[in-house]
Amino acid sequence: MNIHQEKHCLKATDSDLSGSAFHDVNLSGCSFDDVNLSGGRYENVNMAGMHITNANLAGASISQSRLDGMTINGIEVTELLAAHTAAQEAK
């Protein structure tokens, strides 16, 4: 495990932190690269303005969440959901 403090932040590289828990922690502005977050649970989190690129979201689930302004490949998620709902109602 390689964790060290730099100024006001921690840097973890080549580390196994699986099973860790974070409660009432401010991680705003953090960077995650080549990180395994599979099987994680995220509740009551502020992800506004985050940017996800080259991610495996297979099997991911989002519920009871604010989605306004969220895009997937440049398409507004709320528009996708509205189109899906309209298509289902048309059947």
Backbone as a chain_set.jsonl record, in Angstrom:
{"seq": "MNIHQEKHCLKATDSDLSGSAFHDVNLSGCSFDDVNLSGGRYENVNMAGMHITNANLAGASISQSRLDGMTINGIEVTELLAAHTAAQEAK", "coords": {"N": [[0.854, -1.173, 0.0], [0.577, 2.175, -0.872], [0.343, 5.093, 0.4], [0.371, 8.506, 0.872], [0.67, 11.793, 2.319], [0.163, 14.876, 0.723], [0.56, 18.182, 0.923], [-2.555, 19.335, 1.373], [-3.905, 17.001, 0.784], [-4.458, 13.483, 0.205], [-2.542, 10.959, -1.37], [-2.978, 8.004, -3.011], [-1.521, 5.184, -4.348], [-1.183, 2.228, -6.272], [-2.622, 0.627, -4.385], [-4.692, -1.319, -2.179], [-7.713, -0.67, -1.188], [-10.086, -1.903, -0.777], [-13.273, -2.543, 0.619], [-13.221, -0.376, 2.278], [-14.714, 2.399, 4.048], [-16.378, 5.475, 3.705], [-17.586, 8.243, 5.352], [-19.381, 11.201, 5.689], [-17.422, 12.763, 4.302], [-15.385, 14.959, 2.418], [-14.722, 14.78, -0.844], [-14.475, 16.389, -3.017], [-13.277, 17.556, -6.143], [-11.409, 15.569, -6.384], [-9.36, 13.147, -8.088], [-9.758, 10.231, -9.962], [-8.191, 7.567, -11.403], [-7.765, 4.717, -13.337], [-9.11, 3.017, -11.485], [-10.859, 0.687, -9.471], [-14.127, 0.577, -8.859], [-16.131, -1.218, -8.657], [-19.078, -2.867, -7.533], [-19.521, -1.094, -5.53], [-21.377, 1.061, -3.285], [-23.249, 3.939, -3.373], [-24.654, 6.417, -1.632], [-26.688, 9.237, -0.981], [-24.944, 11.177, -2.166], [-23.11, 13.874, -3.637], [-22.705, 14.355, -6.879], [-22.609, 16.311, -8.726], [-21.618, 17.918, -11.663], [-19.559, 16.162, -12.186], [-17.255, 14.276, -14.224], [-17.19, 11.547, -16.314], [-15.268, 9.272, -18.049], [-14.468, 6.748, -20.408], [-15.467, 4.498, -18.973], [-16.62, 1.493, -17.366], [-19.8, 0.82, -17.122], [-21.515, -1.284, -16.977], [-24.302, -2.95, -15.817], [-24.728, -1.061, -13.893], [-26.756, 0.899, -11.684], [-29.038, 3.523, -11.28], [-31.081, 5.311, -9.165], [-33.83, 7.188, -7.771], [-32.669, 9.756, -8.032], [-31.407, 13.026, -8.816], [-31.435, 14.14, -12.092], [-31.32, 16.219, -13.906], [-29.704, 18.007, -16.442], [-27.78, 16.057, -16.738], [-25.841, 14.187, -19.008], [-25.435, 11.632, -21.486], [-23.079, 10.6, -23.632], [-23.397, 13.124, -24.813], [-26.16, 13.445, -24.976], [-29.089, 14.541, -23.408], [-30.131, 13.052, -20.449], [-32.647, 13.243, -19.264], [-34.191, 13.793, -21.507], [-33.874, 11.417, -22.941], [-35.164, 9.643, -21.193], [-37.766, 10.704, -21.26], [-38.429, 10.243, -23.948], [-38.345, 7.468, -23.959], [-40.426, 6.879, -22.155], [-42.595, 7.954, -23.592], [-42.562, 6.27, -25.826], [-43.186, 3.842, -24.632], [-45.755, 4.351, -23.703], [-47.062, 4.62, -26.123], [-47.335, 2.104, -27.048]], "CA": [[0.0, 0.0, 0.0], [1.378, 3.378, -0.995], [-0.487, 6.258, 0.697], [1.128, 9.569, 1.527], [0.004, 13.088, 2.335], [0.793, 15.976, -0.001], [-0.115, 19.429, 1.322], [-3.856, 19.106, 2.01], [-4.595, 15.862, 0.178], [-3.798, 12.183, 0.281], [-2.312, 10.285, -2.647], [-2.893, 6.546, -2.875], [-1.159, 4.529, -5.599], [-0.937, 0.792, -6.13], [-3.134, 0.293, -3.056], [-5.955, -2.06, -2.073], [-8.555, -0.083, -0.151], [-11.39, -2.552, -0.87], [-13.958, -2.681, 1.902], [-13.141, 0.869, 3.043], [-15.962, 3.152, 4.164], [-16.213, 6.915, 3.839], [-18.829, 8.85, 5.842], [-19.238, 12.632, 5.931], [-16.088, 13.079, 3.791], [-15.385, 15.826, 1.242], [-13.794, 14.315, -1.883], [-14.653, 17.232, -4.2], [-12.055, 17.863, -6.872], [-10.496, 14.424, -6.418], [-9.164, 12.506, -9.377], [-9.68, 8.776, -9.91], [-7.722, 7.047, -12.686], [-7.459, 3.287, -13.235], [-9.643, 2.659, -10.17], [-11.944, -0.293, -9.477], [-15.219, 0.947, -7.951], [-17.203, -2.191, -8.87], [-19.759, -3.369, -6.346], [-19.658, -0.032, -4.53], [-22.701, 1.622, -3.026], [-23.125, 5.376, -3.19], [-25.941, 6.961, -1.186], [-26.66, 10.618, -0.512], [-23.687, 11.754, -2.63], [-23.206, 14.972, -4.593], [-21.849, 14.097, -8.035], [-22.878, 17.385, -9.679], [-20.48, 18.404, -12.416], [-18.48, 15.177, -12.374], [-17.013, 13.866, -15.613], [-16.807, 10.139, -16.383], [-14.81, 8.915, -19.388], [-13.884, 5.414, -20.559], [-15.879, 3.745, -17.791], [-17.467, 0.314, -17.513], [-21.012, 1.019, -16.327], [-22.368, -2.453, -17.175], [-25.007, -3.374, -14.612], [-24.886, 0.052, -12.945], [-28.14, 1.277, -11.438], [-29.245, 4.845, -10.685], [-32.488, 5.49, -8.825], [-34.175, 8.264, -6.846], [-31.584, 10.715, -8.162], [-31.628, 14.209, -9.65], [-30.76, 13.879, -13.359], [-31.367, 17.358, -14.817], [-28.386, 18.421, -16.916], [-26.901, 14.902, -16.949], [-25.819, 13.726, -20.392], [-24.697, 10.424, -21.862], [-22.608, 10.828, -25.004], [-23.928, 14.401, -25.274], [-27.626, 13.447, -25.019], [-29.696, 14.767, -22.09], [-30.75, 11.845, -19.905], [-34.086, 13.485, -19.068], [-34.815, 13.653, -22.831], [-33.906, 9.979, -23.227], [-36.213, 9.036, -20.365], [-39.055, 11.163, -21.778], [-38.662, 9.521, -25.199], [-38.63, 6.083, -23.59], [-41.77, 6.864, -21.575], [-43.553, 8.178, -24.682], [-42.586, 5.044, -26.643], [-43.888, 2.812, -23.858], [-47.176, 4.724, -23.673], [-47.6, 4.465, -27.475], [-47.536, 0.672, -27.329]], "C": [[0.897, 1.232, 0.0], [0.469, 4.588, -0.823], [0.383, 7.29, 1.396], [0.38, 10.888, 1.409], [0.84, 14.107, 1.587], [-0.023, 17.222, 0.258], [-1.415, 19.083, 2.033], [-4.615, 17.941, 1.391], [-3.786, 14.589, 0.391], [-3.623, 11.64, -1.129], [-2.156, 8.801, -2.356], [-2.578, 5.97, -4.246], [-0.865, 3.069, -5.317], [-1.384, 0.281, -4.764], [-4.429, -0.496, -3.158], [-6.726, -1.503, -0.889], [-9.948, -0.71, -0.166], [-11.964, -2.743, 0.522], [-13.902, -1.424, 2.752], [-14.504, 1.552, 3.068], [-15.63, 4.625, 4.365], [-17.563, 7.486, 4.273], [-18.543, 10.305, 6.188], [-17.836, 13.111, 5.541], [-16.225, 13.951, 2.549], [-14.302, 15.342, 0.28], [-13.91, 15.174, -3.143], [-13.3, 17.555, -4.819], [-11.054, 16.727, -6.924], [-10.421, 13.843, -7.826], [-9.032, 11.002, -9.167], [-9.281, 8.287, -11.298], [-7.281, 5.604, -12.484], [-7.854, 2.758, -11.851], [-10.791, 1.672, -10.33], [-12.96, 0.103, -8.415], [-16.372, -0.052, -8.04], [-17.775, -2.664, -7.532], [-19.923, -2.323, -5.254], [-21.094, 0.425, -4.377], [-22.514, 3.092, -2.695], [-24.5, 5.923, -2.837], [-25.735, 8.37, -0.664], [-25.333, 11.287, -0.883], [-23.959, 12.868, -3.644], [-22.207, 14.715, -5.706], [-22.047, 15.159, -9.104], [-21.583, 17.825, -10.348], [-19.358, 17.399, -12.612], [-18.395, 14.763, -13.834], [-16.498, 12.432, -15.598], [-16.454, 9.82, -17.825], [-14.213, 7.521, -19.365], [-14.19, 4.538, -19.338], [-16.703, 2.522, -18.169], [-18.648, 0.496, -16.567], [-21.988, -0.141, -16.485], [-22.994, -2.854, -15.842], [-25.174, -2.276, -13.579], [-26.361, 0.433, -12.837], [-28.19, 2.639, -10.762], [-30.729, 4.976, -10.4], [-32.639, 6.619, -7.812], [-33.099, 9.341, -6.826], [-31.977, 11.872, -9.068], [-30.795, 14.05, -10.912], [-30.736, 15.079, -14.301], [-29.949, 17.825, -15.149], [-27.42, 17.274, -17.147], [-26.992, 14.465, -18.404], [-25.062, 12.405, -20.498], [-24.36, 10.592, -23.333], [-23.253, 12.07, -25.619], [-25.443, 14.504, -25.328], [-28.167, 13.595, -23.599], [-30.435, 13.515, -21.626], [-32.246, 12.051, -19.708], [-34.837, 13.384, -20.394], [-34.908, 12.182, -23.229], [-35.031, 9.296, -22.456], [-37.601, 9.437, -20.852], [-39.409, 10.427, -23.067], [-39.014, 8.07, -24.919], [-40.053, 5.957, -23.034], [-42.83, 7.035, -22.663], [-43.672, 6.926, -25.55], [-43.341, 3.936, -25.926], [-45.385, 3.091, -23.827], [-47.836, 4.529, -25.031], [-47.889, 3.013, -27.808], [-48.921, 0.215, -26.969]], "O": [[1.852, 1.321, 0.771], [-0.116, 5.062, -1.797], [1.049, 6.989, 2.387], [-0.44, 11.073, 0.51], [2.053, 14.201, 1.776], [-1.182, 17.303, -0.15], [-1.395, 18.596, 3.163], [-5.843, 17.896, 1.466], [-2.598, 14.625, 0.711], [-4.481, 11.849, -1.986], [-1.311, 8.395, -1.558], [-3.295, 6.24, -5.209], [-0.358, 2.72, -4.25], [-0.634, -0.407, -4.07], [-5.176, -0.348, -4.125], [-6.434, -1.82, 0.264], [-10.892, -0.128, 0.367], [-11.25, -3.059, 1.474], [-14.475, -1.397, 3.841], [-15.346, 1.305, 2.205], [-14.71, 4.97, 5.107], [-18.576, 7.234, 3.622], [-17.581, 10.606, 6.895], [-17.151, 13.77, 6.322], [-17.095, 13.703, 1.715], [-13.11, 15.477, 0.557], [-13.494, 14.747, -4.22], [-12.316, 17.794, -4.12], [-9.957, 16.897, -7.455], [-11.323, 14.037, -8.642], [-8.285, 10.553, -8.298], [-9.977, 8.572, -12.273], [-6.514, 5.304, -11.569], [-7.052, 2.143, -11.148], [-11.608, 1.815, -11.24], [-12.697, -0.016, -7.218], [-17.47, 0.226, -7.556], [-17.056, -2.833, -6.547], [-20.413, -2.633, -4.168], [-21.925, 0.194, -5.255], [-21.709, 3.443, -1.833], [-25.412, 5.892, -3.664], [-24.744, 8.664, 0.005], [-24.675, 11.887, -0.033], [-24.921, 12.804, -4.409], [-20.999, 14.842, -5.504], [-21.696, 14.942, -10.263], [-20.579, 18.072, -9.681], [-18.308, 17.747, -13.151], [-19.363, 14.892, -14.583], [-15.495, 12.133, -14.951], [-17.251, 10.07, -18.729], [-13.529, 7.151, -18.411], [-13.296, 3.925, -18.754], [-17.402, 2.526, -19.182], [-18.509, 0.342, -15.354], [-23.168, -0.001, -16.163], [-22.287, -3.071, -14.857], [-25.706, -2.524, -12.497], [-27.116, 0.298, -13.799], [-27.475, 2.885, -9.79], [-31.552, 4.775, -11.293], [-31.7, 6.959, -7.092], [-32.667, 9.788, -5.763], [-32.787, 11.708, -9.98], [-29.583, 13.848, -10.83], [-30.184, 14.977, -15.396], [-29.113, 18.012, -14.265], [-26.341, 17.487, -17.7], [-28.083, 14.382, -18.969], [-24.17, 12.111, -19.701], [-25.25, 10.712, -24.175], [-23.612, 12.073, -26.796], [-25.968, 15.556, -25.693], [-27.757, 12.868, -22.694], [-31.276, 12.985, -22.352], [-33.034, 11.138, -19.957], [-35.987, 12.943, -20.421], [-35.915, 11.754, -23.792], [-35.76, 8.47, -23.006], [-38.516, 8.613, -20.861], [-40.558, 10.031, -23.26], [-39.89, 7.505, -25.574], [-40.791, 5.042, -23.398], [-43.846, 6.34, -22.657], [-44.774, 6.565, -25.964], [-44.065, 3.169, -26.562], [-46.193, 2.166, -23.917], [-49.043, 4.296, -25.099], [-48.618, 2.729, -28.759], [-49.249, -0.959, -27.144]]}, "num_chains": 1, "name": "protein.A"}
